């Protein structure tokens, strides 16, 4: 293995200029000829649900009213007084114009309000609610049609609902990803300047990671054409992992090259020899991340599975760059990379970590015991974890068109109109033939304590119809879908009743057998945590009502039930994927360390670190903020990423301990290894945690960004604890206590064919 990486190092040194040119050309060509990652990113909770989930069953029942891939946008048309005949005609023309907007599949007229002062249209479009670009394009197109529609004087039309509010709120956040990337690069450069105290070393360390971010995005986007799923979280995590983990891999090599220069090697020899020593660490570090990510392909929740393969591609490219581009750049610049710091022979220093390691190996039992007590105390806070949803939807910005539309919607239509929780019942016979059954169903549903209000076939926009009226209207007028906007002259049907019956298409399917009721929740916003916790009780009550009224099928659709089903899928993934990820990582650790004992305590150290970091997250983001819970995706993502990224540092320190143990007593080897790798690990931890932290600050100010902020901030906390305490204190003390058992069943120390250390036999000079 070491011979392979030594040969790779010699290749990178010899063809350094060609390697740099090839990587730059690949990045340029990818950006010119391949699609961007943003253009293909999608994220939808309902589309990410596993087949057979209750929300998807409800979506299938709701197909007569709204297709499973359709997103609704409300249009409220109102004036200061009652709508006129000309107003109603204008609304009909507006509906026809809106239907021509790109992406719109259907426009439904939901009728006039009870006070007669407003009408509502529902635009159904084939765009994703959580994908900013298409949503904003749709909203802009709809508003252009409204502006050009020449509505009668005093009549105004406004968009309302979550899509319009999101589009307005996200106008200031279009460059979030780019801003996060730019700030992360500045943070990493500033940190590396302090670490290396040189001008070029920070640039050479981060340059491969920056280049890979430019290459990986288009490559992943191109792969999406073959069916690879990509979410908006994928894009953010790709930038963070590539910049953070990529810089870490660069640090592994750059620190070792500087060490070899100070040991007396020539620049080219130092690069080649350094890669022969840390190439294995870099490769297996990347392999643990890739393996952990690929286990996400087993997830039933689409958001998780969409992270696996795309991020694995990015880390794979970063690994290739770390083994070729980084050594090529170091070979080109040589000692100048570290100017003005001293790299002459004999400038090695023990440093703070070397002195700390000496104290650790002197008292390993005390260090380990204190560490376990400290982490155990933090982990107890995790007991108080309460799973929560994605939180309430962000409000429309004050003074925006959507804010006005939402105000008009609330003033003229039932409270559930803007973001309803829909109950769907399928009966064996049409509603027109047995309207009394519909009345019984409405009475049962209205009595459910979790519902604050209910609209249905017998209560349309506040206009009440009796079962007999509904049957008579159908017998007289036929199906409501074919009626004109206004009753014909001389009609015996009052205009308000005509409008209410015409709007029955939002509650009764064309065959009359599927009935939809729109409910408001006593918990308030359907996207809130309180609404999430009401879902089981609502489903039980609706099931009882469906059984009692003879419905052949039933379902509940909306934000609350969809989020609840996502949380259940996430819990199943946590139980099923975590054991698989642990086994895969354990196999990789056993392979790189040639030991069956070390993987056990190294994975246990990740578990301790995870529980402690999760406990801190509960204290900071649940208890201190009073939110009532943490988003349910945080525990899963924290474990997967901390397992993968924490093992990076394990591999670096353990391989160095093994290397040093081949020529000196183990405790002395621990001291020397930690003296050399302690700064690398803590610097790498600061880089990765800082990258997560910078993105957390950036996305936190965006609409709905609190979800991502909690995830990223929790990961940053976990990485800091891992790098500064677990890898540099607990793991070395455990190694010192176990002694030769660390490497069982392999022999102690490095294999005999390993390239000798510089103080034993310097490698030949490369030409």
Secondary structure as GFF3:
##gff-version 3
##sequence-region A 1 767
A	DSSP	alpha_helix	2	14	.	.	.	ID=ss1
A	DSSP	alpha_helix	16	33	.	.	.	ID=ss2
A	DSSP	alpha_helix	54	61	.	.	.	ID=ss3
A	DSSP	three_ten_helix	62	64	.	.	.	ID=ss4
A	DSSP	beta_strand	71	78	.	.	.	ID=ss5
A	DSSP	alpha_helix	85	98	.	.	.	ID=ss6
A	DSSP	beta_strand	104	112	.	.	.	ID=ss7
A	DSSP	beta_strand	118	125	.	.	.	ID=ss8
A	DSSP	alpha_helix	132	147	.	.	.	ID=ss9
A	DSSP	beta_strand	156	160	.	.	.	ID=ss10
A	DSSP	alpha_helix	162	169	.	.	.	ID=ss11
A	DSSP	three_ten_helix	171	173	.	.	.	ID=ss12
A	DSSP	alpha_helix	176	196	.	.	.	ID=ss13
A	DSSP	alpha_helix	200	223	.	.	.	ID=ss14
A	DSSP	three_ten_helix	224	226	.	.	.	ID=ss15
A	DSSP	alpha_helix	232	262	.	.	.	ID=ss16
A	DSSP	alpha_helix	267	295	.	.	.	ID=ss17
A	DSSP	three_ten_helix	296	298	.	.	.	ID=ss18
A	DSSP	alpha_helix	302	333	.	.	.	ID=ss19
A	DSSP	three_ten_helix	334	338	.	.	.	ID=ss20
A	DSSP	alpha_helix	351	362	.	.	.	ID=ss21
A	DSSP	alpha_helix	364	379	.	.	.	ID=ss22
A	DSSP	three_ten_helix	380	384	.	.	.	ID=ss23
A	DSSP	beta_strand	387	388	.	.	.	ID=ss24
A	DSSP	alpha_helix	401	412	.	.	.	ID=ss25
A	DSSP	three_ten_helix	415	417	.	.	.	ID=ss26
A	DSSP	beta_strand	421	426	.	.	.	ID=ss27
A	DSSP	alpha_helix	435	446	.	.	.	ID=ss28
A	DSSP	beta_strand	451	455	.	.	.	ID=ss29
A	DSSP	beta_strand	459	460	.	.	.	ID=ss30
A	DSSP	beta_strand	463	464	.	.	.	ID=ss31
A	DSSP	alpha_helix	467	477	.	.	.	ID=ss32
A	DSSP	three_ten_helix	480	482	.	.	.	ID=ss33
A	DSSP	alpha_helix	495	502	.	.	.	ID=ss34
A	DSSP	three_ten_helix	503	506	.	.	.	ID=ss35
A	DSSP	beta_strand	514	521	.	.	.	ID=ss36
A	DSSP	alpha_helix	529	548	.	.	.	ID=ss37
A	DSSP	beta_strand	553	557	.	.	.	ID=ss38
A	DSSP	alpha_helix	559	593	.	.	.	ID=ss39
A	DSSP	alpha_helix	598	618	.	.	.	ID=ss40
A	DSSP	pi_helix	619	623	.	.	.	ID=ss41
A	DSSP	beta_strand	630	631	.	.	.	ID=ss42
A	DSSP	alpha_helix	633	661	.	.	.	ID=ss43
A	DSSP	alpha_helix	666	700	.	.	.	ID=ss44
A	DSSP	alpha_helix	705	721	.	.	.	ID=ss45
A	DSSP	pi_helix	722	730	.	.	.	ID=ss46
A	DSSP	alpha_helix	731	738	.	.	.	ID=ss47
A	DSSP	three_ten_helix	739	743	.	.	.	ID=ss48
###
